[in-house]
Every structure is written in structure tokens, then in C-alpha cells.
Amino acid sequence: MNRIIVSCFFLFLIFVESNRLWAETVEPDGGSAKGPSEFTKQMHEKVLQKLPFDDLEDFALAKKGLLAKEDKLVIRDQSGKIIWNMTEFGYLDEPRPDTVNPSLWRQAKLNSLHGLFKITDRIFQVRGYDLANMTLIEGNTGWIIVDPLTSTETVRAAMDLVEKHFGVRPVKAILSTHSHADHFGGVRALASEKDLAGGRIRYVAPEGFVEEAASENVIAGNAMGRRAAYMFGNFLSKTPEGAVDSGLGKGLVVGNITLLTPTDIITKTGQKLVLDGVEFEFQLTPGAEAPSEFIFYLPQMKALCVAEEVNAVMHNLYTLRGAKTRDALIWVRHLNDTIELFGERAEIVFGSHHWPRWGRKEGFDYISKQRDMYRYIHDQTVRLMNRGLTPTEISNQLELPPSLGNEFYNRDYYGTVSHNSRAVYNFYLGFFDGNPAHLNPQDPTTRAVKYLELAGGEENLITVAKRALEVGDYRWAAELLNHLVFAKPENSTGRFLLADSYEQLGYQSESGPWRNFYLSAARELRVGVILPSEARTVSEDLIASVPTEMFLNFLGVRFNPENADDIEITLNLRFTDTEENFVLRLKNSVLNNIPDKVDDDPNAEMIMTREVFDLIALRKTSMPIEIAKGNIKIQGNPLAVLNVFRRLDDFNPSFNIVLP
């Protein structure tokens, strides 16, 4: 193929990973972080008066059974880069500062407790080595390990702690309770394909696990990734003025994420397995916290693992990083079934996050009150919705009753009543609240310019916003100043005042993700968008597990239709190793793919292996290089291939959120 044509090909990328460093500089004057206002301190005092902070039972539960711990828990990757550092949170041993909501401070202290814990005879947990827990069950000849964390590095560190205490024992089985990465990503630290194929280790997962694990965040991955950095405070300092906790755990690990294909799939509730002499009884719980998930009961230990369906936080019906809205009623029905199946048998309840509950009554109350919390949010949102209230009106008035809201495990540390109620509304009625004024709104910048004109100009709006800040009305100040920033992003006074309002809202937030969103926004308003310059490597296992059709759907998402409406191109794609065939067809400014088909008269045909396809997605090579090497063969018109692939957008991972 002509070298000039080859050099014109865009990189054939499926996941877009950042290798850029972009920063917008702003004037330093007034751009520094501020302390908590008197209004923030007063709000904290109300929280202290409202909740039963003298109840210290959770601290006793979280410390119970501690067998061993590392005083300085710091985990590094192969290059020596720190990926998990619990020493950063030493300030949690000090008195609470006024920059943190008292309730979130309490949760942050609990989540900082780490080490190897005994739950009961033959069941142990490593907590605080990752966002999730890793559970170890003693079998007849070795370990059965539940939820091998996010990365191989954190699993190895956890196993180092285990082996220092117990000595080296073989791994006989692994279970991943569900399809989120913090419950499977470290699996290759424990097993390999050879171990599974040879029967030395069994790997158990719920139905649909591999597909859901691989597909998480693919189509909307760039947007989700940017927002996840806000949600978990990835670029905030780990200080009392920054990211103190995510509610579900301390934060995210960025390490080596791996995936293996399970040997055993759980397909129905009531299914039983015996793993290394330990009996497991499963309940499938898909479509609630994860699209593929199970919980299990251990009859010999009378212990129930509730995976991530029950936690010491309110979970998300809608996650702020962005995802499909979860069905509250399905979640409730699963927990109803859990109570019916295991409520009279379970003496211990433990999960994939946080600490266990000991005692049949304690476990029953824990599960049933979490169930009722989701049910209350669902039912009352739908009741008010049917009375004509909008999602914003509902979210501003709905509160849990004291019987539910005073339980710390139902607090807004991760999900919140506010955004979960809006999720329920959206699940049934979608984004539109029925008000015609909201049916076809103008874009944010156009609206901002007109609001600024209505306010009488920049100075007038700033004057009103300052008055709102002076009386502690930070939400109103943020709304006003957001219009100013979108109309006049160069106005540094407006940007810094908006940052100040977000900062106070962050200091007031009980939710870890809310705090992180507000403080991340304040940071970017003050110093600009700054992302790490080093490239991250996408997991080879995840790339290899993504179905080819899903990759091709992502090509359609990346297709830029500008000046393409009169173009018709048909390409055949042949993958020789997987024996898959696809027709890729550009017509009507849409890039469709048709599986299991070959067109009789294509403009061109591309022949390659899926392995080469994956290497391109991982950025270990490129399409021009592989064409030049002969690993991608093009039959027919190469310009037709160029005309499709040169129109694929590469997504900017540092797009603006708080600026237009």
C-alpha cells in the first residue's frame, strides 16, 4: 500500500488513554483555598446534634478480630510508583477539622482501619488494601479467596500480610461476586490460565460476568473516566482540605487490572457448589448494584456474604461518574429474597466492603433496613412524582424517616437521598420534568450570556453573588456564578468566587463523592485542568474480553459525520484467529456493523487477527504499522478504508466540566 496513504491513517484506538499534559493558567490572586466559613461550622454543628455520634458500635465492629496489620501501608507498582498509600490519612487520628462534615469524618476514620481480620473460624478478611475487601475462607487443603481486589499489586500486598501470619497455603478456588473491577482485577496474582485449565484452581463467577466486566465503561468510557476522577477525588490532595474518603472505601487504585475466564458459572438461585470441602449456596442478584452479581451462604459457618448488595453506606441508584440508572425495586426484591432464604440461618453477615455484623438479629436488621431504605426512596419518589412534583422538587424535600436515617449504614456517604430520588424519577419518566420551559433549553453558554445581561452585567452579578456568599447561601451563589463563568470564563474574580462557593459546599457534604466533585471543581477553577502526563496501559485481559461487536459499536460512537452524508462505503472485516466476519457500512452519516456476514461487493476488505486488533487498541502498535508489516491485509480500494477511519474522533480525556 502506498506509504503516503498509510501515513494518513488515524490510530485505530478503542480505548482513549491520556498521554497529554494540559493546563490552563489563571491569575493566582484570590485563587487559593479558603478555610471553612462560620455557616459551614454551624451546619456541622447541626449534624453533630442530629445524629447519634455517641454510638460507637461501628468502631468496635470494624476493629473486631484484628490479627495483623502493617503500620505503614504503602503499595507500589512494578515501576515503583505508589498506587495505594494509607499513611496519607494519618491526620484522621487527630481531632476533626471544620473542613469536613462530622458524619463523613466518622466514616473516613472507619474506612482507614486496615489489616487482616478474623470474622469467624475459617473466614478472614483483608480490609483497607483497596477500595474493596478480600475475603479468605479456609478450605480443607488451601484458601478459597473471594473478590481479588482491583489490581495484582494490591492482591500481592494483601497475600503478603496473610502469609506472614498464616504461612504459605495454596489457593484452591477464587470467587468474584460481581462484575466491577475492584472484585476481580487482581485475579492473576492468584492464578493463571494454566492453573484453571489444569483444575488446580477453580474460578467461580455469576452468569454474564466476563461480558459485563469487559463492557463496563466501553461506549461512554471517556466521559465516565473524566467524571470518575471528580467522583473519587483523584487529583485532590489527601488532606483535611481535599479527598478524605469515598464512603465506600478510601479511593480508587490505578494498578494492573487483569481478568480470567471463570471455570464455574452460577446461573440460578439455589445453586450449590463444594469448593475444597466448603459448601456454598448461591443467590443470583443481577440488575441491582451490578448487572452480574451473586451473594452466597456458607452453611458450615452459618455466614452470609452479601457481596455489594448491602453496605455500611447508602449505595447509588445512579452513580455520579455516569452509568445506567439502577432499578430500586429489583434491589429491594433481591434483598427480600435474601431475608427469606437466609435470614433465619445466618449468624454472621459480611460483605465486599466495610465490616461484618455478628448475630442473627443484627444481620437481619442490617439487611432489612437497607432494603427499606431503598424501598422508601423508591416509593416516596414515585408517590410525589404521581402528585406532579418534579425531580428537583422531590430531591429538595425527601428525607429518610429517623428509623432509617439515624442508622449510620444508611447515611449519604456514597449515594444520597437527593440524587437517588432523581434516579428513581429518571428511571420511570426520564430527563424531562414536564415543564415546557425545560423541553428545549438553549445551550449553557447562550443561557449564561442572557442571564448575565438580565443581571445587568458582570459587576452586578458578582455583587449579588457576594451577598449570597456572605449569608451562607452557597447553592444560590454557585448557580449565579456558574452563569458568569460560562458567559465570561476569563473573569477570574467570578471563577475564584465560584470556587469559593463550591469549596464550602464540599466542606459541608456528608457524601464523599459530593465532596470530591465540589472540591475538584474548585481546584480546576483555580488552577485549570491538569492531568498526569504519563500514559496508562489498558488491561490486556479486559481488551481481549471485549466482544468484537462491542468494539465496532464504539467505532460508530467515534464516527464524526461532518461532510459525510453523501458517502456510502462498505467494508468487510475478517478476523482470521476468531473466525469472525463483519460488514462495516457507512451510509446516512452512520457507521453500522453487521455480524456474521460478508458483503458480496465491498469497497474494500480488511483481513487481520483479533490479536492484532487488540494490540492496536492497547496502543502497543498502530494500524499503519501493522499494514506496513503485512499483518493487516487490505483487498480492494485502500482509500475507502482511509475515508472511514480518518473520520474517527479521538476523545480528549481532559474536557471541560466547570468551564464552557
N, C-alpha and C positions, 0 to 999 in steps of 0.2 A: 504494500500500500504506500502511496506517495507520502514522503516524510512530512511535507507541509500539512497535508490533511491530518496525519496522525498527531502532529503537534497542536492542532486546533481542538482536539477532543477535550472536553471537560473531564475532570476526575470523576470516575463513576463511584460516588460515595453514597452509602445508605445511612450511616450514622454520621452526623456532623460534630466533630470534636474540635475544641478550640485550640489553636496554636498561635493566637494573636494576643497582643497586649495593647489595649486601647484605653486611654484615659482622657477625660475632658477636664481641663484645668479650670478652676474657678478662683475668684479672689479669696484670700484667706480671711479677710476681715469679717468677723461675725460668723465664721463658718465652723467654729469649734463646738464640741459637745457641751451641753449645759447640765447643770445639776437638776435634781427634782424640784418642782415648784411647790409652794405651800398647798396648792389644790391637789397635787399628786399625793403629798403626805397625808392630807385629810382623807382622800379616797382610800389610801392604805389603812388608815385608822378605822374606817367603816368596815373594811374587810376583816380586820382583827376583831371587831366587835360582833360581826355576823357569824363567823364560823367557829366551831369548837376546837380551837388550837390547843386546848389543854388535853385533848385526846391524842395520846402518843402511841396508840396501839400499832399503827403502821411502822413506826420505828422499831418496835420490838419484833414485829413480823419480818421486817426487812433484814434484821441482824440475826435472826434465829438460825441456828445451825451452822454458823460460820466455822469453817475448818481451816482455811488458809487464805492468805492474801499477799499481794505484792505491795509493799509500802509505796513504791514509785512505779506506777503502771504506765509505761511508755512503750508503744508498739511501732516498729518501723518496717518499711518495705525493703525489698532487696537492695535498693539504691541507698538505703539509709535514711530516707525521708520519713519523718514522723507522720503516721496516719491515725493514731489514737493516743491521746495524752490525758490521763485522768489527773495528773499533777497540776494541770491548769486550773482546776476547780478547788484548790486548797482554800480559797477565800470563803468557801461555804461553811468552814468551821468557825468563821468569825460572826459577830452579830449582823443581822440583816441590815443592808444599806437601804436608804429610801429610794434607790433606783430600781428596786424590784418589788413587785406585788408580793405581799406576805404569803399568799397561798402558793404562788409559783415558787417562791423561795423554799417553802416546805417540800414541794415535790422535787425540786432540784437537789436538795440535801438527801432525800431518799434515793434518788437515782444515782447519786455519787457513791453509794455503798457498793463495793465491788469485792469479788473474791470467789472462792469455792465454798458452796453451802450444801449441807445435808438436809434434804427435805424429809426423808424417812429412810428406813432400811432399804438399801439398794437403789435409791433415787437421789441424785445430786444435781446441782446446777452451778454453772459458772455465769455470774452476773457482772455487768459493768465492763465487759471486754469488747462491747459492740453495742449497737442500738438494741439488739435482741438478746435473750438468754440462750445459752446452750445447755441442754439437759442431758445427763448421762444416767443410764439405767444399767445396773449390774446384772448381766446375764449369767448363765451357767459357766461360760468359758471366756467371756470378754465383755466389752462395752457395747451397749446399744445407744447411739447418740441421736438426739432429737434437735433439729434445727441448727445446722452447721454454719451459722452466722453469715456475714456479708462477704468476707474475704478469707483467703488462705492464710494471710498473716495473722488475723485475729484468732482463727481456729488454732493455729500452731501455738500462739501465746497462751491460749486457754488450756490446750493439752499439756503444755509445759508445766503449768500450775497443777493440773490434775496428776501428772506423772511424778512430780516432786512429792506429792502427798501419798499417792497410792502405788507408785511404781508403774512400770510399763505393762499394759494389758492390751491385747489385740482388740481391734474394732470388728464386731461381728455383724452389726446392722446399723443403718442410718435411716432416719425418718425426716422428711421435710413436710411440715404441717401444711404449708401453703406456698403460693407462687410468687411471693415478694422476695426480693434479693437477699434481705437480711436473714432469711431462713434456709438458704441453700448455697449462697455464693462461695463459702469456704469448703465445699464438699471435697475438692481434690486434695486438700490437706489430709484427708482421712482415707481416700480410696481412689482407685483408678479404674479405667475400663477393664483392665485385666483382672482386677480383684472381683469385679461384678460378674464378668463373663465366666470366671473360674469357680464361682459360687462361694468364694471366701468371705464376701461381704454382700449382704442384701440391702437394697436401697428402696425404700417404701415412700410413695407419694400419692396424693389424691388424683382422681381422674381429671385429665386436661392439664396436668401440672406443667409439662415441658412446653406445650404451646403457649400457655398463659405466661409462664416465666420468660419465654423468649419475646413475646409480643408486648410486654409491658413497656409503654412509652415509645414504641417504634414510630407510629404515624405522627404523633404530636410531640415527639421526644425533645426537639429543640426548645419549644415553648415550655414544656414541663420542666426541663432541666434548668432553665433560667429561673423559673418561679420556685423550683425546689431549693435553689441557692438562697432565695429570700426566706422560704419557709423554715429552713433549718439553720439560717444564720451562718452560712458557710464562710462569708467574708467578714464577719464580725469578730472582734476580739473576744476571747473567753475571759471576760471580766464582769464585775457587777454592773458596768455600763453597757455591756454587749450581750452576747449569747450565753445564757446561764443554763438552758435546758430546752429540750423539745417536748417535754411532757411524757412522751413515750419512752424516752431514754435521753442520754446526753447529746447525741447528734449522729451524723452520718459518717460512715467510714468510706474513704476512697482508696480501695486496695485492689487486689487481684480477684475479680469475680469469676467463678467457674460454675460449670453445670455438668452433671452426668445424667444419663438416661436411666430412670428407675428400673429395677428388676421386678418390683411388685406394685401394682396399681390398685388402689382402693376404689371400688366402683359403686358401693351401696352401703347404706347404714346397716349395722348389724354384722358386717363382715368381720371375721376374726383371723388373726394370724398368731402363730407361735414363733417368736424370734429368740434364738439362743435360750430356750427354756422359759421365756416370759410370754404370757398370754396377753394379747392386745384385742380390744373390742372397739370398733371404729364407728363414728358418726360422720357422714359427709355433710358439710355445711357450705356449699357453693353459693356465690352470689351475695354474700353479706360483706364481711370485711375483705375478702378476696374472691375472685371468680373461681378459684380452685383451692379448696381447703378441707381439712378434716380435723376433728378432735378425737381423742381416744381415752379409753378407760383401762386401767390395769387391775384386774380382779384380785390378783395375789397381794397387791399392796393397798387395795381399796383407794386408789389415787386416780384422779381425773385430770387429764391435760386438756385445757380449754383453748389451746393454741392462741390466736389473737382475737377470738370472738368475745372474750371477757378480759378486761384490763383494769389497772388501777387508775384509769383516766376515762373520760368520755372520748370515744373514738370519733372518726369522721364519717358522716354520711356523704360528705363532699370534702375532698382534700384540697387545700389551698394551692397546692402545686398544679392542680388541674387534673381531672380524671372524670370518668363517667360517674354519675350520681349513683350511690348505692341505695338499695331497696330496704328501707327501715323495717317494713313488715316481714320480709324474708328473714332478716336478722332476728327479729322477735320470735318468729316461728321456729327457727333453729334452736334458740335458747329455751323455748317451751319444750321442744323435743329433748334437749339435754337434761332438763329437770325431770321429765318423765322417765327417761332412760336410765339416768344415773343418780338422780337427786337423793334417793333413799339408800344408795350404796356407797357413795363417795365420802370418805373420811378426810380426804385432802384434795384441794383444788389448786393446781399450779398452771402457769401459762408460759407463753413465749416472751412475755415482757413482765417486768415488775416481780413481786414476791408472792409466795403462796398464801393460802388460807387453810388453817388447820381446824378440823371439827366439822361434823356433818351440818349442823345448823349454820355455822359461819360460812361454809361453802355455799349452802342453799341460799342464804340471804344475799351473798355476793352476786351470784348468778341471777337471781330473781330481781334484785334491784337494778342491775344493769339492764336486764330485759325491760323492766318497767320504765326505765329512763328513756330508752329508745321508743318504747310504745307511747309514752306521754308526749314526747316531741312530735311523733307522727300524728297521733290522734288530735292533739290540740292545734297543731298547724292546719290539719285538714278541716277541723271544726271552724276555725277562724277564717280559713280560705273560703269555705262554703257560706260564711256570713258576709263575704265580699271584701275582706281585708286583703291588702297586698302583701307581698313577701317582706317589704321593708317595714310595713306597719306591724306585721306579726313578729318579726325579729326584734323589734324595739319594745314589745310588751310581754313576750313569752318568758316565763321563768319556771324552773322546776319547783314543785312543792317541797317544803322542808324535809319531808320523809325521804326524798330522793336527793335533793340538792345539798343537804348537810352531810351526805356521805362523801368523804374526800375522793373515793374512787369514781364518783360521778361528776367531779368538777371539770371545769373548762380547760384542762391543762393541754389538751391536744385538739380535739374537736370542741366546738362551743354550741350552746343552745342557739345562739344568734345565727351562725352560718349553717348549722344543721337544719334549722327550721326553714331557711331559704332553700336548702337542698330538697327537703320534702315537697315544698311548693313547686320547685322546678321539676321534680320527678313526675308530678301529676299534670301541671299546667305549663311547664316550660318557662322561658325567659320573660314572656310578655305578661304584665300585670293587669291588662285590660284597659288601661288608660290610653286613649288615642294619642295623647301628647307624647307618649313613650313608644308609639308604634313605629315611627320612622325618624328617630332623632338625628340631628346633624352630628358630624364628627366632633370629637372633643376639642380640637383646636378652633374650629369655627365657632362652636358654642362659647369657648373661653373668650375669644375676641369680643363677642357680643355681650357677654356678662361684664367684661371689663369696660365696655362702652356704657352699659347700663349703670355701672358703679361710678361713672364719672372720671374714669382714668385710673392709672396705676396708683397714684398717691392716695386718692380717696379710698380705694380698695384696701390698701395697706393700712390706712388709718382705722378702718372698721375691723380688719383682721387683728390689729394690735389690741383693740379694745376687747375682742373675744379672747385673746391670749391673756389679757390682764385679769379677766374674770374666770379663767379656767375653762372656757368653752372651746376645748381643743378640736372637737369634731367640726364645729362650725368654722373655726379658723382654718382648718385643713381644707374644707370644701371651698372656701373663698380663695385661699392662696393657691390651690390646685388650678383654678381658673386662670389666675395671674401667671403662673409658671407655664401653663400650656399656651397662653397668648403671648407672653414675653419671657421666654426661657433665659434670656440674657440678663434679666433683672435679678441681680444677686441678692438684693435685700429680700425680695419675695421668696427666692429659693431658700435662703437661710431661715426666714420666719416659718416657712412650711416645714423645714427640717426640725425646727424647734417644736412645732405642734406635734409632728409625728413622734418625736423623741419622748414627749410627755405621755402620749398615748401608749407608747411602748413600755415605759416605766410603770404604767397603770395596769397593763394587761396581765390577766391570770393565765392566758393561753401562751405557751411557749412559741408556737408558730405565729400568733398575732404579734407578740413582742418582736420576734425576729423580722417579720415583714415591716413593721413600723421603723425599727432601728436600721434595717438595711436601706430603706427608702431615705431616711435622714442622712445616712452615710453617703449615698450616691448623690443626693442634692448638694452636699458639701464638697465632695472631692471627685465626683464623676464616677463613671462605670470603670472599674478596674478588675480584670480577670487575670488569673495566673497565666504566665507566658508559656509554661511547659505543656506539651501535648500529653493527653491521656490516651491510653490504649484501651480500646473497647475489648471486652472479653471475647476471646476466640470461641469459647463454648456457646455463649449467647448468640453470636453471629451465626455459628454453624447450625443452631437450633431453630432459627427463624425460618418459617416456611418460605419457599421461593415466591409464592404468590403474594405474600405479605411484603417482601422486598419490592416486588413490581408495583404493588399498590402505593408504596412510598415514592416510587418514581413518578406516579401520577400526581401525588401531592406536591412534588417538587417542580412539576412542569409549569413553565411560565408561558401563558397563552398570547403574549404580545405579538401582533403581526403573524399569528399562526392560523387564523381562522380559514384561510383558503388552502391550507396544506393538508394533503392526505398521504400518509406513509404507512406501509405495513411491513413489519419486521418479524421474521421467525427467530426465536431464541431456542437453541438446543443445548441442553446440559448433558454431556456425554457420560459423566460418572453416576448421576442420579437418574438418568434416562427420562428426564422431564422435558417436555416441549411446551412452548408458549407462543402465542401470537401477540405481538405488541402493536397496537393500531392507533395511529394519530389521526383523528378526524373531529371536526366541530370543536377544535381547541381542547380536546380531551384525549388523554393517553390511557386507553383501556388495555387490559391484558386478558387473554382467554387461555385457560389452562388446557392441557391435553389435546392440543390442536396444532397443526401445521398448515399455513396458508399455501394454496397451490401456485399463487403468482405474487410472491412478496417482492418488495423493492430491494430487500437485502436479507441475508440470513447470517446470524452470529452463532458460532459454534465454540463452546468453551466448557470447562468443568465448573461445577458449583464451588469447588475448592478455590479456583482462581477468582471466581465471583466474590467469595468471602475475603480473600486477601486484599482485593480492591476495596471492599467495604471497611476493612481494618486499616486502610491506608499504608499497608506494607508494600503495595505496588500501585500501579495505575493502569488504566485502560490503554493509553498509548504505548506504555512499556510492554504490556502483555501482547498487544497486537504486533509490535515490532519483533518480539521474541517468538511469535508464531503460536502462542498459547490461546489467543483468540483469533479465530479464522472468520473472515468476512467474505461471503459469496454474494455477488450482485453489486449494487451501487453503494460504495462506501459513503458517498455524500448523503445518502438517505439516512444512514446511521448517524452521521455528524449532525444532520438537521434536527434530529430528535434530541440527542444527548447534549448538544450545545445549549439547549433551552432549559436545562435543569438548573434550578436555583440551588446555590449553597447558602444555607441559613446562617445568619450572624448570631452567635451564641451570646452576644452582649447587647442585644437590642434594648432600647429604652423602655423603661416601665414608668418612672416618675417624671420623665420629660417627654415632650411630643416626638 
